[in-house]
Amino acid sequence: MPTPGRRIALLIDADNVSHGKIAAMLAELSKYGTANIRRAYGDWTSSSLKGWTSRLHEHAIRPIQQFSYSRGKNATDIALVIDAMELLYTQKLDAFCIASSDADFTPLVMQLRANGHDVYGFGERKTPDPFVNACTTFLYLDRLGEEVEVDALDRGADDYVTKPFG
């Protein structure tokens, strides 16, 4: 059972998560501990991330600038992964939270779990099963705050997935 004193790193793929869900994500995450590290990754020069600006300041989230060096590549994802691995080995964290609907983060989640950390995931319904199933707990953003705890096999139309790892 999660305890309030746990230290959590919240890493947000801003390209794949709406800025309108930040307050709800932080409220939900507070049930598992404190998000001591809060970072959002994206190309902040892009007009598509414009809505994030006020939310970053309001919720004390550090924007991590990642320019898109090549069109259609995963520069933001790679920056998030590098930071997660650095945090894993340099900080005394109890858990990570990866906010994205991108299955490319599945190997990262598996590595963090293998190192003894819980990983909480936030994403949309379109999030591929491998990412959802790799997380300790996964919460769908469209119904955040109205979650129902379910077994991974019964998740169909449910909103909240919690399962043991192994």
GIPE-V525970 format. One line per field, one symbol per residue. ss: DSSP state (H for helix, E for strand, L for the rest). phi: phi as a letter, one per 30 degrees, with the letter a starting at -180 (. if undefined). burial: 1 if it has 24 or more other C-alpha atoms within 12 Angstrom, else 0. A space follows every 10 residues. Layout:
ss: ???
phi: ???
burial: ???
//
This chain:
ss: LLLLLLEEEE EEELLLLLHH HHHHHHHHHL LLLEEEEEEE EELLLLHHHL LHHHHHHHLL LEEEELLLLL LLLLHHHHHH HHHHHHHHHH LLLLEEEEEL LLHHHHHHHH HHHHLLLEEE EEELLLLLHH HHHHLLEEEE HHHLLLLLEE LHHHLLLLLE EELLLL
phi: .dbdddcbcc ccdddbbddd cdeddddddd dclcddcbbb clcdddddce ddeddddech cddcdbdddb dicceddddd dddedddecc ccccabbcca ccdddedded ddddcicdbc cbadededee deddddbbbd ddbejcdbdb dedcdgcdcb bbadck
burial: 0000011111 1111111110 1101110111 0111111111 1111000010 0110110010 1111010000 0001011011 1011101100 0011111111 1111110111 0110001111 1111101010 1111111111 1101000000 0100100111 111000
//
